[in-house]
Amino acid sequence: MPNIFDGLKKISDKDIIQQIALLENMNISNVSKPIIQKAKKKTISIINFIGSKIGRNTIIEEPEVKDIWTLIDERKEELSSLTREELDERLLNIILEKSKSDMKNPTEDEISIEVIEEAAKLYKMYNDSTPSQKADIIYSKYNDKINGKAKEYINEQPFVDLQETTEDIEEIINNMDEKQRKEFAQSVDVENLTLLNVWKKLDRLHFSRLIWLCVKAYGGRFTPKEEILPSYIDIDKDVEIVRGDEELKKSQEELLELKSKIDLCKDKINSIEKNLQKENRILNNAIKGKSQAEGEIIDLEKMSAKLEPAKKAHEDALEDIKLKMEKVVLEELDLLMEEYKKIKFSAIDINNKISDTNIEVAYKKELIEDNTKLITSKEKLITETASEFQQLKGIVDDLIKEYDIKKTEVIKREDIKRSEIFERWSNYFDNFTFEFKRLNNVVNFNRKDLLHIEECLYELHTIKDPMALSMGTVESTTDKKEEYQYMDAIFPDKFQVEIQYKVTNDQEKKVHIAIITTKF
């Protein structure tokens, strides 16, 4: 990317002198003093007027108000004797001073980016735009401002900047009392929070004007035109390329659709399989329950059959005792009664057992009937479900075959597209090496996305100091010991990209592109 110093090289000595004079003289102190002096002058004029009316001849001398343009003109006169090299050095020093950078021995690219970032704050640009994008936006916004206002003023854009700053300072001074004004006049305290904001704004205005001049000198933009990027095509002329892109996109969409259908069918198959397992468990439990009940009925009936003779024997014994009791003597009656009770209780116990057995048999028969119905319904349901299961498996098999054919077609098309992109990039960005194995995702980007990515790559490729564009470092996902520099960018169409790269020691291939991702 071009930096502001590249733009300044295209500007005449006269314009450079103008910018130095503005940067050195249009500051809080010089802007404030005339405002204070004008306030004093107005007060003294009133005192002198009143004095003349009441007969006092003592005239208080009015302070001379030195216009800021006079200061600027004087500085321009002083600078006119310097060589271009001396002017460039002086401008660099004043930019460094105003940027307040804490970098040691910063490169021109680092200074340029610092200036652009600072000016961007004036327009509340804090998003992940590249420095070139921000420079273009600043140029556009500043251009709109001077086109709207500068026509009213002789001095054009510098006067617009001064006008804004003067209005801000006048508002502050007008809100001061006399004591505060006196103290302010003696020493302009830029540490004052309100003034500090104006001071920062003035510096940002200076930077915006510089950026505007530099971008203007570069034809109105720092970002590359789409036409010069390797993936640019003329959609009217390159019909075959457009058709190829459309066919690949269509094939990719069809492949995704097939994958979605397969996944949907597999989900249904899994659901049916789980349902079959559940229904089979119920069926098996019903069969087992029916079989168990049938076996238990046999055992119960055998038990009941064994109890019947005992029941008959007890009934006969009781009848026999009754007959004896009719003929027994009184002395033996008690013994017969005891024996009768004993046999009676035993008979009752046998009858209860027979009754319980009959109830249990009846319950088991109901259980068998219920399980028989359940077995019939579950066997029918399982048969129908198994048929659906087999049908779905057949559909999935057909879809997988279709998917494999389509996948082969897509892979072939993607390989062609990927190779074409890599070839274009290798030829165009000849200072780069690419980690192509980790850049397979480039085939997923449409033509517009590729142009956005290439705009970022172009900026990284054309900058003299690639480290200046780094927003920080990220760990490699494959090797935790490896770190990459990265730059993020978000475009107006919401496309976002992160480029992870490494600056090498190779003078010819100075940047290694490792990863390009939209997820960050």
Protein Blocks (a to p, Z undefined) as FASTA:
>chain_A
ZZfklmmmmpcfklmmmmmmmmmmmcfklmmmmmmmmmmmmmmmmmmmmmmmnopabdcd
ddddddfklmmmmmmmmmmmpcfklmmmmmmmmmmmmnopabehiafklmmmmmmmmmmm
mnopabfcdfklmmmmmmmmmmmmmmmmmmmpmnlmmlmmmmmmmmmmmmmmmmpcfklm
mmmmmoccfkbmklmmmmmmmmmmmmmmmmmmmmmmnoopabdcfklpmkbccfklmmml
mmmmmmmmmmmmmmmmmmmmmmmmmmmmmmmmmmmmmmmmmmmmmmmmmmmmmmmmmmmm
mmmmmmmmmmmmmmmmmmmmmmmmmmpcfklmmmmmmmmmmmmmmmmmmmmmmmmmmmmm
mmmmmmmmmmmmmmmmmmmmmmmmmmmmmmmmmmmmmmmmmmmmmmmmmmmmmmmmmmmm
mmmmmmmmmmbccdfklmmmmmmpcfklmmmmmmmmmmmmmpmblmlmpgbdcddfklmk
bccdddddddfkopacdddddddfbfklmcccfbdcfbZZ
